[in-house]
């Protein structure tokens, strides 16, 4: 019974990690966003591969700067735990409003996230996250080129 309880606790902790990830994006809290990842994590988005917390956080800080308001709605979370490693995914509908004074103009996107997470001490962190864009609507949504190293 205790293994089942631990699995449920781990799944709840990882679902909380997913929500903290999305809420940090909405708040443009790049430190909190970075802290959802392991220091050596990898994040893939629209052809870019970002490695390490600094590079991972620099991406949305650069890409989402032009938006006044953000809203990431998380759904369909799937979490499979195997000891100190977990994998799964979630869906997101992301709304990007460039000007809060005209909230009817926005760039929207629907995406699937796939992840691998690992337990580090008592906490879970993403070690790999891959975003697969499914659809866009409204204004154009794009990400900036990565700066040259």
C-alpha positions in Angstrom: 0.0 0.0 0.0 2.8 2.5 0.8 4.2 2.2 -2.8 0.8 3.2 -4.2 0.5 6.1 -1.8 4.0 7.3 -2.7 3.1 7.0 -6.4 0.0 9.2 -5.9 2.1 11.8 -3.9 4.7 11.8 -6.7 2.0 12.2 -9.4 0.4 15.1 -7.5 3.9 16.8 -7.1 4.5 16.5 -10.8 1.1 17.9 -11.7 1.9 20.8 -9.4 5.2 21.2 -11.2 3.3 21.4 -14.5 1.0 24.1 -13.1 3.9 26.1 -11.6 5.6 26.0 -15.0 2.4 27.5 -16.7 1.7 30.0 -13.9 5.3 31.3 -14.0 5.0 31.9 -17.7 1.8 33.9 -17.2 3.4 35.9 -14.4 6.6 36.4 -16.5 8.5 35.1 -13.4 11.5 33.7 -15.2 13.3 32.6 -12.0 10.3 30.5 -11.0 10.0 29.2 -14.5 13.7 28.2 -14.6 13.4 26.5 -11.2 10.9 24.0 -12.6 13.8 22.6 -14.6 16.9 20.6 -13.5 20.1 22.6 -14.0 21.1 20.4 -17.1 17.6 20.2 -18.6 16.8 20.5 -22.3 13.7 22.2 -23.7 12.7 21.9 -27.4 10.3 24.4 -29.1 9.6 25.0 -32.8 13.0 23.8 -34.0 15.1 25.2 -31.1 16.9 23.2 -28.5 17.6 25.1 -25.3 20.0 23.5 -22.8 20.4 24.6 -19.1 18.2 26.7 -16.9 19.6 30.0 -18.1 19.0 29.3 -21.8 15.6 27.7 -21.1 14.4 30.8 -19.2 15.9 33.2 -21.7 13.7 31.8 -24.5 10.3 32.8 -23.2 11.7 36.0 -21.6 12.8 37.0 -25.1 9.8 35.5 -26.9 7.0 36.7 -24.6 8.3 40.2 -23.9 6.1 41.7 -26.6 2.9 40.5 -24.8 1.2 42.5 -22.1 -0.9 39.6 -20.9 -0.5 35.8 -21.0 -2.8 32.9 -20.1 -1.7 29.3 -20.4 -4.6 26.8 -19.8 -3.3 23.4 -18.9 -5.3 20.2 -19.6 -5.0 16.4 -20.1 -2.1 15.9 -17.8 -0.7 12.4 -18.0 2.0 11.3 -15.5 3.8 8.0 -15.2 6.2 7.5 -12.3 8.9 4.9 -12.2 11.0 5.4 -9.1 12.9 8.7 -9.4 12.0 9.2 -13.0 8.7 10.3 -14.5 7.4 10.9 -18.0 4.2 12.1 -19.5 2.6 15.1 -21.1 0.0 17.8 -21.1 -2.0 20.0 -23.4 -2.0 23.8 -23.3 -4.0 26.5 -24.9 -1.9 29.7 -24.7 -3.4 33.1 -25.2 -0.9 36.0 -25.9 -2.4 39.5 -25.7 0.0 42.3 -26.9 -2.0 45.2 -25.5 -4.1 44.8 -22.4 -6.2 47.8 -23.7 -7.3 45.8 -26.7 -7.8 42.3 -25.2 -9.8 41.1 -28.3 -6.6 41.1 -30.3 -4.4 38.1 -29.4 -2.2 35.3 -30.7 -3.4 31.9 -29.7 -1.8 28.5 -29.8 -2.6 25.0 -28.9 0.2 22.6 -28.1 1.2 19.3 -26.6 4.1 19.1 -24.1 6.0 15.8 -23.5 8.3 15.6 -20.5 10.8 13.6 -18.5 11.1 14.6 -14.9 13.4 13.4 -12.2 13.4 13.6 -8.5 16.3 15.7 -7.1 16.3 15.4 -3.4 12.7 15.7 -2.3 11.6 17.8 -5.3 10.8 17.0 -8.9 12.3 18.9 -11.9 11.9 18.6 -15.6 15.0 17.1 -17.3 13.5 17.3 -20.8 10.5 19.1 -22.2 9.4 19.0 -25.8 6.7 21.4 -27.1 4.8 20.3 -30.2 2.7 23.1 -31.7 -0.7 21.8 -32.9 -2.5 24.9 -34.0 -2.4 28.7 -34.0 -5.2 31.3 -34.4 -5.7 35.0 -34.3 -2.5 37.1 -34.6 0.7 35.5 -35.7 2.6 33.6 -32.9 6.3 33.2 -33.4 9.4 32.8 -31.3 12.6 34.7 -31.8 15.8 33.3 -33.2 18.2 32.1 -30.5 21.1 34.5 -30.0 24.4 33.4 -31.4 26.6 31.7 -28.8 
